[in-house]
Amino acid sequence: MAGPGALQGQCPLLLPQNREGSVYEGFVTVQEAALKNAQELHAPPPPEYYSYLVRDIETLGWNKVVYVDTGLNTIKLKGEDSCGRQHLITLKLNAKYPTEPPNCFVDFPVEFALSWIPQSSLIDIYNQFLAALESLKEFWNAMDEIDEKTWVLEPENPTRSATMRRIAIGNNVSINLEVDPRHPTMLPECYFLGADHVVNPLRTKLNNNMHLWDPDITLLQNLKEVLETDFPSRAVLEKTDFTMDCGICYAYRLDGAIPDQVCGDSRCGQPFHQACLFEWLQGLPSSRQSFNVIFGECPYCNKHCSPLDEKFVVEKVNVDPELSTICLAN
């Protein structure tokens, strides 16, 4: 009989019968082992599982149940925070419930850490779910105010787990916010998108007025006071008042992204998608690249005002998976 090494080389999908790899008589294939495991995974739960689960649901209340699949393996429960917002939690149970906890899926900006012992029940899960909702109430209040009173460019349809908002300030000028869900009234991470001649004064105001930030007032009100500006609202402005299509692909949205690179020449101000601009500049013989930064002329106006004004500097972001940011300046 061939040695273990030779047999493994000829038949890589074959498994030995013992851990030492010395017994190969009557071995099984990886496929057979996988099928056996799959059968065990799909074995129906014992009768006690169903009776215990039904009692659990009845104790909790069927009025809190939104969905139950036919196999009683997936359950969706609804809950409401103190501000009246509706939320869902999806439970995936296995045959060893309640000895083993179900997998819980929620639309939260933070991890939902379930505390579980074998004596726990659906009521324990639900109470922890409601407590988590209350702990995130201030975060959702802050994000809801931004969504209602400003023009949010991204994300287009924010979920409850979304911590980022890109808010329009003016024509092709916006601010990107990353809000801490645990401290939503504190100064968030933020950066501005737009031409330097418009963005630089906003950066200066932010730096000079940062000490005025008051955690006792709302996030949006703080932003207004620190930046000394009012944000345009959907109620008074149209989308076309401050958005323009990309100067290369002539579309506003490209794979979900909107133009966020702007020509720094105040006479041009044409916006571009990151991917479009990088691909365009990369294909021009007049452009030059240094590491992850590419230099080139504006593809829209091609102005030659001065050596500084005629060039774009584009740092690759979300274009090459090995690199991370794109910034544009003239």
Secondary structure by P-SEA (a helix, b strand, c coil): cccaaaaaaacccccccccccccccccccaaaaaaaaaaaaaccccaaaaaaaaaaaaaacccccccccccccbbbbbbbcccbbbbbbbbbbccccccccccccccccccbbbbbcccccaaaaaaaaaaaaaaaaaaaaaaaaaaacccccccccccccccbbbbbccccbbbbbbbccccccccccccccccaaaaaaaaaaaaaacccccccccaaaaaaaaacbbbbbccccccccccccccccccccccccccccccccccccccccaaaaaaaaaacccccccccccccccccccccccccccbbbbcccccccccccccccc
